[in-house]
Amino acid sequence: MKITVIGTGYVGLVTGTCFADMGNYVTCVDNNAQKIETIKAGIIPIYEPGLEELLKVNVKEKRLSFSTDLKSAVQKSDVCFIAVGTPQDEHGAANLQYVFEVAKEIAKAMNGYKVIVTKSTVPVGTAEKVQKIIAENTEYPFDVVSNPEFLKQGNAVDDFLYPDRVIIGSDSKKAIEIMQEVYASFFRTANRIIIMDIKSAEMTKYASNAFLATKISFMNEIALLCEKVGADAEMVRVGMSTDQRIGNKFLFPGLGYGGSCFPKDVKALSNTAKENDCTMTIIDAVDSVNIKQRYHFIDKILHYYHGDIKNKRIGIWGLSFKPKTDDMREAPAITIINALLDAGAKVCGYDPKAMDTAKKIFADKIEYADNVYNCIENCDCMLLLTEWNEFRRPDFERVKALLKEPVIFDGRNLYNKEKLNALGFEYFKIG
């Protein structure tokens, strides 16, 4: 099948590359000419395990191409996926400007029947607006479909190639059959395609992310109470997660969630509720708890130093919002580093993949190390903010020798408190 994916961001690149890997002919379109030329040169603008290798293979096999010519791409395609960004506006709502602009461009480029798919995360009712825009700008027949993505950064390629489910929101039999054909190669042994109406499909994406975010914020609140009463949050987590009704995913206490999905989607869902005179008490609390969790961690540091960290040198392991990505959007590290700098501390950071991203955010406000141990040399303490695998089993004797004082603040509960205390460390975790 011939497919166009409009938008070469995180979702667009993964979507286009994975569709091509299943034998489709895919054109990825972006209006940023420099970005397209960079990708053509084999330089991928994001870090996602497995993506670069897969992209190069499919470009070589001529199943995957990149272009700024939206009209040509649309006219030679059967299905057009809209995968442009939907950033938050000042009120927390999803900004749909780019989605609507692309819808209008697709309409003007059409030369026959097309299936136009909203892959971007959009509020309920967006597909109806897209349909209206297209109808106003073309005389050709078309169908609009909602097909939300469920990709985890750091595991997106596998998530796309081996999905838990694929949701297709449409009331058109023709469009549904075409979309089933698009995804047929992904389900050789089991059919996990779920057909529903468009509004339910749009809502499913937000509801899924909001529920996962709720689990994170819930566990963080339990961890705070554990600290107050003297319980061990890790033991509580284990006790809860063995209940099959609860499960062990997204139940780790820590610094809360970040990235491009959970913060934006929780706020957008709350905003949709307000627009429809509906109070979302739990969803609003999820967002509030998530932000509060970062300041609780900062308070731990300030309390240890009696409120004065001026000129303290602090080494930070992990800057991205989660492992296996260079993404720092809404990362807890940003909030924490800015608070430390405001209090007069000096910061040195290290991350396996997010160093270039961090430099765009902090410039020369902090120092940047080239490895984990150089990062903490001559520091007063070390903070762990992202649970990268290479941070899991460091040489603690070396860590102790490099630090001015053996003090660790662990924002991801990665280490064993008893073992570190036995080695002479002062160790602080969440819960």
Disulfide bonds with the S-S distance in Angstrom:
none
